[in-house]
């Protein structure tokens, strides 16, 4: 039987990297350290990118492979220390590439980044090594970022089965939530969420179709930005659906997330959604980090996106108080079409998945060239790939026709209209609102490989289907499990949303570092 590269390869790579390079000083503090602080240390105090990368590698070895064994990093970049050395030499010569010069970043394992594999967590693509970087990865490297490695994810971005368990992949196994280790990390960008919450890199990149940045960020106490579709290139990313896919930053602060978005937000002539943006002038999103941005703002609370978990509702009420204390007018709001686009959205995703995936596999010289071949692979390797859940979503997508089908076109146009112009836009316009808010998601549920995920409610779906931006920010915790508030706005309103999210973050200061608890404490238990 063929042997597949599993997680054991990561500690071996760590050992080799560590053996070949000097150990960093013991006083390099990376836990909860911001990008701006790291840059100051490199500019003023002699910290090198090499030492910083090594400090994160040591932390990955201590927390991800040992200790709580988060299992969030699926592969390390074998060139990371050499890349850091080159950036250190450039810094010494006075040639800084940009605001991320020397900063280590982790990427979700559905984004092309040489020389690593891009697998979507599947054993079928465990040896698939793209020839070139994704568009956004090239942007990160041009700005001086060190690509530290790839993070585990829900296999195929949670689009293989309706009974999947978030954070599990055949290649990477199960990622844990760093706050409470037996709890689910949520969403398909689960490894990025867990890794950045545990300070295994300065920041990370996830991808979202519907909730896969927002949910893992919320349950890991992070800031996650899901941009307007087309703001960030999808080139070189294994797709689900061209209508809704986007990449975006996941970070421990709004400032760090804004710094990443500034770099990766750039028009890509090969991405058809980029043409929908009329103004392609580069934006420095960090310029919108204004502590008084909520003063005079009008915020609408979508209460129909509440009510599924009382402790989350209580945290939301405290967040509403904080918004008002910061100078916002907060009113109840309604998305008039809420709940009406679900069936159409799923139909669109099924159609677009097959077409987009087949195109990606062919263009990247992957070892398997079609969804049909992947289905056959999974059947042939069911013991490794399908021990807990099957591939009925794959099979449904494989049965769909081309993107010229009238049924597809009608579902696509109807879903966008209901979620966008007749949904979010109508809610904003009816009460002259700057943004809508709701709880991002429920607290993390226990990992359950037998029954799958236990979703009970979330607030991000309308923005995902409308293709509009959304940002989650920590708003508190429920028994030690983080919960977030999501800010949603009109298309291309990222600057305004970032300002509002930053102002809320400054007044609430809700983020707490993870404690790696094995399980929730039960009152009166032994």
C-alpha positions as CSV (number, residue, x, y, z in Angstrom):
1,X,0.0,0.0,0.0
2,X,1.3,3.5,-0.8
3,X,2.6,5.4,2.1
4,X,1.4,9.0,2.5
5,X,3.3,11.8,4.1
6,X,1.6,12.4,7.4
7,X,2.1,14.8,10.4
8,X,5.3,12.9,11.4
9,X,7.1,14.8,8.7
10,X,6.7,18.1,10.5
11,X,8.7,17.3,13.7
12,X,11.4,15.9,11.4
13,X,11.5,19.1,9.5
14,X,11.6,21.1,12.7
15,X,14.5,19.0,14.0
16,X,16.5,19.4,10.8
17,X,15.9,23.2,10.7
18,X,16.9,23.6,14.3
19,X,20.0,21.4,14.0
20,X,21.4,23.5,11.1
21,X,20.8,26.9,12.7
22,X,21.8,28.7,15.9
23,X,19.3,28.8,18.7
24,X,17.5,32.1,19.3
25,X,18.0,34.1,22.5
26,X,15.6,32.8,25.2
27,X,14.1,36.2,25.7
28,X,12.5,36.5,22.3
29,X,8.8,36.9,23.2
30,X,6.4,36.1,20.4
31,X,3.3,35.3,22.4
32,X,0.6,37.9,21.6
33,X,3.2,40.1,20.0
34,X,1.9,42.4,17.2
35,X,3.4,43.0,13.8
36,X,4.2,46.6,14.7
37,X,6.0,45.5,17.9
38,X,8.1,42.9,16.0
39,X,9.0,45.5,13.4
40,X,10.1,47.9,16.1
41,X,12.3,45.2,17.7
42,X,13.9,44.5,14.3
43,X,14.5,48.1,13.6
44,X,15.6,49.3,17.1
45,X,16.8,46.4,19.1
46,X,18.6,44.1,16.8
47,X,16.1,41.3,16.5
48,X,16.6,39.4,13.3
49,X,14.1,37.7,11.1
50,X,16.2,34.5,11.4
51,X,15.8,34.6,15.2
52,X,12.2,35.4,15.0
53,X,11.5,32.5,12.6
54,X,13.4,30.2,14.8
55,X,11.4,31.4,17.9
56,X,8.2,30.5,16.1
57,X,9.5,27.2,14.9
58,X,10.4,26.4,18.5
59,X,6.9,27.4,19.6
60,X,5.4,25.1,16.9
61,X,7.5,22.3,18.2
62,X,6.5,22.9,21.8
63,X,2.7,23.5,21.3
64,X,1.7,22.1,18.0
65,X,3.7,18.9,17.9
66,X,4.2,18.4,21.6
67,X,2.5,19.8,24.7
68,X,-1.2,20.4,23.9
69,X,-0.5,19.0,20.3
70,X,-2.8,21.5,18.5
71,X,-2.0,19.8,15.2
72,X,-2.6,23.1,13.4
73,X,0.5,23.2,11.1
74,X,0.4,20.7,8.3
75,X,3.7,21.5,6.7
76,X,6.7,23.8,7.3
77,X,8.5,25.8,4.6
78,X,12.0,24.2,4.5
79,X,13.3,27.5,3.1
80,X,12.0,29.7,5.9
81,X,15.3,30.3,7.7
82,X,17.1,30.9,4.4
83,X,14.4,33.4,3.4
84,X,14.8,35.1,6.7
85,X,18.5,35.3,6.3
86,X,18.1,37.0,2.9
87,X,15.7,39.5,4.4
88,X,18.0,40.2,7.3
89,X,20.8,41.0,4.7
90,X,18.5,43.3,2.9
91,X,17.6,45.1,6.2
92,X,21.3,45.5,7.0
93,X,21.8,47.1,3.6
94,X,18.9,49.5,4.2
95,X,16.6,47.9,1.6
96,X,13.3,47.2,3.3
97,X,10.7,45.6,1.1
98,X,7.6,46.7,3.0
99,X,5.7,46.7,6.3
100,X,5.9,42.9,6.6
101,X,9.7,42.7,6.1
102,X,10.9,39.7,8.0
103,X,7.5,38.8,9.5
104,X,6.5,35.1,9.6
105,X,3.1,34.3,8.2
106,X,1.2,31.0,8.0
107,X,-1.1,30.0,5.0
108,X,-4.1,27.7,4.8
109,X,-3.2,24.6,2.9
110,X,-5.4,25.4,-0.1
111,X,-3.1,28.2,-1.3
112,X,-0.2,27.6,-3.7
113,X,3.1,28.5,-2.0
114,X,6.4,27.0,-3.3
115,X,8.1,24.7,-2.4
116,X,5.4,23.2,-0.3
117,X,2.5,21.0,-1.3
118,X,-1.0,22.4,-1.8
119,X,-3.4,19.6,-0.8
120,X,-6.7,21.0,0.6
121,X,-5.9,18.4,3.3
122,X,-6.5,15.5,0.9
123,X,-4.1,12.6,0.6
124,X,-4.7,12.7,-3.1
125,X,-2.8,16.0,-3.4
126,X,-0.2,15.3,-0.6
127,X,2.6,15.4,-3.2
128,X,1.1,18.1,-5.4
129,X,3.7,20.9,-5.4
130,X,2.6,23.9,-7.6
131,X,5.3,25.4,-9.8
132,X,4.6,29.0,-8.6
133,X,3.1,31.0,-5.8
134,X,-0.5,32.1,-5.6
135,X,-1.0,35.8,-6.5
136,X,-1.5,36.8,-2.9
137,X,1.6,34.8,-1.8
138,X,3.7,36.7,-4.3
139,X,2.3,39.9,-2.8
140,X,3.2,38.8,0.7
141,X,6.7,37.9,-0.4
142,X,7.2,41.2,-2.3
143,X,6.3,43.0,1.0
144,X,8.9,41.0,2.9
145,X,6.9,38.3,4.6
146,X,8.4,35.0,5.4
147,X,6.1,32.1,4.5
148,X,6.5,30.0,7.6
149,X,4.4,27.1,6.5
150,X,0.9,25.7,5.7
151,X,-1.9,25.1,8.2
152,X,-4.3,22.2,8.5
153,X,-7.9,22.7,7.4
154,X,-11.2,21.0,7.1
155,X,-10.5,18.7,4.1
156,X,-11.6,20.3,0.8
157,X,-12.7,23.4,2.8
158,X,-15.6,21.5,4.4
159,X,-17.2,20.7,1.0
160,X,-16.9,16.9,0.8
161,X,-19.7,15.9,3.2
162,X,-22.6,17.3,5.1
163,X,-21.4,15.3,8.1
164,X,-17.8,16.5,8.2
165,X,-16.0,17.6,11.3
166,X,-14.3,21.0,11.0
167,X,-10.6,20.9,11.4
168,X,-10.2,17.3,10.2
169,X,-8.4,16.3,7.1
170,X,-7.1,13.0,5.8
171,X,-3.6,14.4,5.4
172,X,-3.4,16.4,8.7
173,X,-5.8,14.7,11.2
174,X,-7.8,16.8,13.7
175,X,-6.9,20.3,14.7
176,X,-7.7,21.3,18.3
177,X,-9.0,24.5,19.7
178,X,-6.3,26.1,21.8
179,X,-8.7,27.5,24.3
180,X,-10.3,24.1,25.3
181,X,-8.5,21.3,23.5
182,X,-11.5,19.0,23.1
183,X,-13.5,21.8,21.4
184,X,-13.8,22.2,17.7
185,X,-11.8,24.9,15.9
186,X,-14.6,25.6,13.4
187,X,-14.7,26.4,9.7
188,X,-12.3,25.2,7.1
189,X,-9.6,27.8,8.0
190,X,-9.4,25.9,11.4
191,X,-5.7,25.4,11.4
192,X,-5.0,29.0,10.7
193,X,-7.3,30.1,13.5
194,X,-5.8,27.7,16.0
195,X,-2.2,28.5,15.0
196,X,-2.6,32.3,15.2
197,X,-4.5,32.2,18.4
198,X,-1.6,30.2,19.9
199,X,1.0,32.7,18.5
200,X,2.6,30.1,16.2
201,X,3.1,33.0,13.6
202,X,2.6,36.7,13.6
203,X,-0.5,36.4,11.5
204,X,-2.2,34.1,8.9
205,X,-4.2,33.8,5.8
206,X,-7.5,31.9,5.6
207,X,-10.1,31.5,2.9
208,X,-13.8,31.7,3.0
209,X,-16.8,30.7,1.0
210,X,-19.4,31.0,3.8
211,X,-17.9,31.3,7.3
212,X,-14.5,29.7,6.9
213,X,-12.6,32.8,8.0
214,X,-15.2,34.3,10.3
215,X,-16.1,31.2,12.4
216,X,-12.6,29.9,13.1
217,X,-11.5,33.4,13.9
218,X,-14.4,33.9,16.3
219,X,-14.0,30.7,18.2
220,X,-10.2,31.3,18.5
221,X,-10.6,34.9,19.8
222,X,-9.2,36.4,16.6
223,X,-9.9,39.2,14.2
224,X,-10.9,37.8,10.8
225,X,-11.6,39.8,7.6
226,X,-13.7,38.4,4.8
227,X,-13.2,40.9,2.0
228,X,-15.5,41.8,-0.8
229,X,-15.2,39.1,-3.4
230,X,-12.7,40.5,-6.0
231,X,-10.6,42.6,-3.6
232,X,-8.1,39.8,-3.0
233,X,-7.1,37.5,-5.8
234,X,-8.3,33.9,-5.9
235,X,-5.5,32.9,-8.3
236,X,-3.6,29.9,-7.1
237,X,-6.2,28.9,-4.5
238,X,-8.0,25.6,-4.6
239,X,-11.6,26.7,-5.2
240,X,-15.1,25.9,-4.0
241,X,-17.2,28.6,-5.7
242,X,-16.1,31.5,-7.9
243,X,-19.2,33.4,-6.8
244,X,-18.2,33.5,-3.1
245,X,-14.6,32.4,-2.6
246,X,-12.1,34.9,-1.2
247,X,-8.9,34.8,0.9
248,X,-8.5,37.1,3.9
249,X,-6.3,37.8,7.0
250,X,-6.7,36.2,10.4
251,X,-4.8,38.0,13.2
252,X,-4.8,38.7,17.0
253,X,-5.7,42.4,16.4
254,X,-7.5,44.6,13.9
255,X,-4.3,46.4,13.3
256,X,-2.4,43.3,12.2
257,X,-5.3,42.1,10.0
258,X,-5.5,45.6,8.4
259,X,-1.7,45.4,7.7
260,X,-2.1,42.1,5.9
261,X,-5.1,43.2,3.9
262,X,-3.2,46.3,2.7
263,X,-0.7,43.9,1.1
264,X,-2.9,41.2,-0.3
265,X,-5.7,43.5,-1.7
266,X,-4.6,44.1,-5.2
267,X,-6.3,43.7,-8.6
268,X,-5.5,40.5,-10.5
269,X,-6.2,40.8,-14.2
270,X,-6.8,37.0,-14.3
271,X,-9.5,37.1,-11.6
272,X,-12.9,38.0,-13.2
273,X,-14.3,39.4,-9.9
274,X,-11.5,42.1,-9.8
275,X,-13.2,43.9,-12.7
276,X,-16.2,44.6,-10.5
277,X,-14.2,47.1,-8.5
278,X,-14.4,50.4,-10.2
279,X,-11.6,52.1,-8.1
280,X,-8.4,50.1,-8.0
281,X,-6.4,52.7,-6.2
282,X,-4.3,51.0,-3.5
283,X,-5.6,51.5,0.0
284,X,-3.6,51.6,3.2
285,X,-6.2,50.0,5.5
286,X,-4.1,50.8,8.6
287,X,-4.9,54.5,8.0
288,X,-8.4,53.7,9.0
289,X,-7.5,52.4,12.5
290,X,-9.2,55.3,14.3
291,X,-10.2,54.8,18.0
292,X,-13.1,57.3,17.5
293,X,-14.6,55.7,14.4
294,X,-17.8,54.7,16.2
295,X,-18.6,58.3,17.3
296,X,-21.6,59.3,15.3
297,X,-21.9,56.0,13.5
298,X,-25.3,54.3,13.0
299,X,-25.1,50.5,13.7
300,X,-28.0,48.1,13.1
301,X,-28.3,45.0,15.3
302,X,-29.8,42.0,13.4
303,X,-31.6,40.4,16.3
304,X,-33.0,37.6,14.1
305,X,-29.4,36.4,14.0
306,X,-29.5,36.0,17.8
307,X,-31.4,33.7,20.1
308,X,-29.7,30.4,19.6
309,X,-27.4,30.5,22.7
310,X,-28.2,32.6,25.8
311,X,-24.7,33.3,26.9
312,X,-23.7,34.5,23.4
313,X,-26.8,36.8,23.5
314,X,-25.6,38.2,26.9
315,X,-22.2,38.8,25.4
316,X,-23.8,40.6,22.5
317,X,-25.8,42.8,24.8
318,X,-22.6,43.9,26.5
319,X,-21.1,44.5,23.1
320,X,-24.1,46.7,22.2
321,X,-23.5,48.7,25.4
322,X,-19.8,49.1,24.4
323,X,-20.8,50.4,20.9
324,X,-23.1,53.0,22.5
325,X,-20.4,54.0,25.0
326,X,-18.1,54.6,22.1
327,X,-20.5,57.1,20.6
328,X,-22.5,55.0,18.2
329,X,-26.3,55.1,17.7
330,X,-27.4,51.5,17.9
331,X,-30.8,50.4,16.5
332,X,-32.6,47.2,15.8
333,X,-32.4,46.2,12.1
334,X,-33.8,43.6,9.8
335,X,-32.5,41.9,6.7
336,X,-35.9,41.5,5.0
337,X,-34.9,38.4,3.0
338,X,-33.1,36.6,5.8
339,X,-33.2,32.8,5.3
340,X,-34.5,32.9,1.7
341,X,-31.3,32.2,-0.2
342,X,-30.0,29.0,1.4
343,X,-31.2,26.5,-1.2
344,X,-30.0,28.7,-4.1
345,X,-26.6,29.2,-2.4
346,X,-26.0,25.4,-2.1
347,X,-27.1,24.8,-5.7
348,X,-24.6,27.5,-6.9
349,X,-21.8,26.0,-4.8
350,X,-22.4,22.5,-6.2
351,X,-22.3,23.8,-9.8
352,X,-19.3,26.0,-9.3
353,X,-17.2,23.5,-7.3
354,X,-16.9,20.9,-10.1
355,X,-16.2,23.5,-12.8
356,X,-13.7,25.4,-10.7
357,X,-11.9,22.4,-9.2
358,X,-11.4,20.7,-12.6
359,X,-9.9,23.9,-14.0
360,X,-7.6,24.3,-11.0
361,X,-6.4,20.7,-11.1
362,X,-5.7,20.9,-14.9
363,X,-3.9,24.2,-14.7
364,X,-1.6,23.3,-11.8
365,X,-0.5,19.9,-13.1
366,X,-2.1,18.1,-10.1
367,X,-1.7,14.3,-10.0
368,X,-5.5,14.0,-10.3
369,X,-7.2,16.1,-12.9
370,X,-10.9,16.0,-12.1
371,X,-13.5,15.7,-9.4
372,X,-14.4,12.3,-10.8
373,X,-10.8,11.1,-10.3
374,X,-10.8,12.4,-6.7
375,X,-14.0,10.6,-5.9
376,X,-12.5,7.4,-7.3
377,X,-9.3,8.0,-5.2
378,X,-11.4,8.4,-2.0
379,X,-13.3,5.2,-2.7
380,X,-10.0,3.4,-3.3
381,X,-8.5,4.8,0.0
382,X,-11.7,4.9,2.1
383,X,-9.9,3.6,5.2
384,X,-7.6,6.7,5.3
385,X,-9.9,9.3,3.7
386,X,-13.4,8.3,4.8
387,X,-13.1,6.8,8.3
388,X,-15.7,9.2,9.8
389,X,-17.7,10.7,6.9
390,X,-18.3,10.1,3.2
391,X,-18.3,12.3,0.1
392,X,-21.9,12.8,-0.8
393,X,-21.3,16.5,-1.4
394,X,-18.6,15.6,-3.9
395,X,-21.0,13.2,-5.6
396,X,-23.8,15.8,-5.8
397,X,-21.4,18.3,-7.4
398,X,-20.1,15.7,-9.9
399,X,-23.7,15.3,-11.1
400,X,-24.1,19.0,-12.0
401,X,-23.8,20.3,-15.5
402,X,-21.9,23.4,-17.0
403,X,-22.2,26.9,-15.8
404,X,-24.4,27.7,-18.7
405,X,-27.3,25.7,-17.2
406,X,-30.4,27.9,-16.7
407,X,-31.0,26.4,-13.3
408,X,-27.5,27.5,-12.2
409,X,-27.8,31.0,-13.6
410,X,-31.2,31.5,-12.0
411,X,-30.0,30.3,-8.6
412,X,-26.9,32.4,-8.7
413,X,-28.7,35.6,-9.6
414,X,-31.5,35.0,-7.1
415,X,-29.1,34.3,-4.2
416,X,-27.0,37.4,-4.9
417,X,-30.1,39.6,-5.2
418,X,-31.7,38.3,-2.0
419,X,-28.6,38.6,0.1
420,X,-27.2,41.8,-1.4
421,X,-29.5,44.4,-2.9
422,X,-32.7,43.1,-1.2
423,X,-30.9,42.0,1.9
424,X,-27.9,43.8,3.4
425,X,-28.3,46.9,1.2
426,X,-32.0,47.2,2.0
427,X,-31.3,47.0,5.7
428,X,-28.5,49.6,5.5
429,X,-30.5,52.0,3.4
430,X,-33.8,51.8,5.3
431,X,-32.3,53.2,8.5
432,X,-29.2,55.0,7.0
433,X,-26.8,52.6,8.7
434,X,-23.0,52.4,8.5
435,X,-22.9,48.7,9.3
436,X,-24.9,45.7,10.6
437,X,-23.8,43.6,13.6
438,X,-24.7,40.2,15.0
439,X,-22.9,37.5,17.0
440,X,-20.4,35.8,14.7
441,X,-21.1,32.3,15.9
442,X,-21.8,30.2,18.9
443,X,-19.0,29.1,21.2
444,X,-17.0,26.1,20.1
445,X,-18.7,22.8,20.4
446,X,-17.0,19.5,21.4
447,X,-15.2,17.7,18.6
448,X,-17.4,14.9,17.4
449,X,-16.0,12.7,14.7
450,X,-18.9,10.4,14.8
451,X,-21.8,12.8,14.3
452,X,-20.0,15.8,12.7
453,X,-20.3,19.5,13.5
454,X,-22.8,20.9,15.9
455,X,-23.6,24.3,14.3
456,X,-26.4,26.1,16.1
457,X,-26.2,29.5,14.7
458,X,-24.1,32.2,13.0
459,X,-24.3,35.7,11.7
460,X,-22.0,35.9,8.7
461,X,-24.1,34.1,5.9
462,X,-25.7,37.2,4.3
463,X,-22.3,38.9,3.7
464,X,-20.9,35.7,2.3
465,X,-23.7,35.1,-0.2
466,X,-23.9,38.8,-1.1
467,X,-20.1,38.8,-1.7
468,X,-19.8,41.7,0.7
469,X,-17.2,42.3,3.4
470,X,-17.5,41.2,7.0
471,X,-15.2,41.4,10.0
472,X,-15.3,39.5,13.3
473,X,-13.8,40.9,16.4
474,X,-13.6,39.3,19.9
475,X,-16.5,40.5,22.1
476,X,-16.1,38.2,25.2
477,X,-16.2,34.6,26.2
478,X,-18.6,31.9,27.3
479,X,-17.1,29.7,30.0
480,X,-13.7,30.5,28.6
481,X,-14.7,29.9,25.0
482,X,-14.3,33.1,22.8
483,X,-17.2,34.6,21.0
484,X,-17.1,37.4,18.4
485,X,-19.2,40.2,16.9
486,X,-19.4,40.4,13.1
487,X,-19.6,43.8,11.4
488,X,-21.1,43.6,7.9
489,X,-21.4,46.4,5.3
490,X,-22.0,47.2,1.6
491,X,-19.6,46.1,-1.1
492,X,-16.1,47.6,-1.0
493,X,-16.8,49.1,2.5
494,X,-13.7,47.6,4.1
495,X,-12.2,50.9,5.2
496,X,-15.3,51.9,7.1
497,X,-15.7,48.5,8.6
498,X,-12.1,48.3,9.7
499,X,-12.5,51.7,11.5
500,X,-15.6,50.5,13.3
501,X,-14.1,47.2,14.2
502,X,-10.9,48.8,15.5
503,X,-12.9,51.3,17.6
504,X,-14.9,48.5,19.1
505,X,-11.7,46.5,19.8
506,X,-10.2,49.5,21.7
507,X,-13.2,50.0,23.9
508,X,-13.9,46.3,24.6
509,X,-10.4,44.8,24.8
510,X,-12.1,41.4,24.9
511,X,-9.3,39.2,23.5
512,X,-7.7,36.8,26.0
513,X,-4.8,34.5,25.2
514,X,-5.6,30.7,25.1
515,X,-4.9,28.6,28.1
516,X,-4.9,25.2,26.4
517,X,-7.4,23.7,28.9
518,X,-8.0,19.9,28.3
519,X,-11.7,20.3,28.8
520,X,-14.2,22.7,30.4
521,X,-14.3,22.5,34.2
522,X,-17.6,21.1,35.4
523,X,-18.8,22.9,38.6
524,X,-18.9,20.4,41.4
525,X,-17.0,17.8,39.3
526,X,-13.9,15.9,40.4
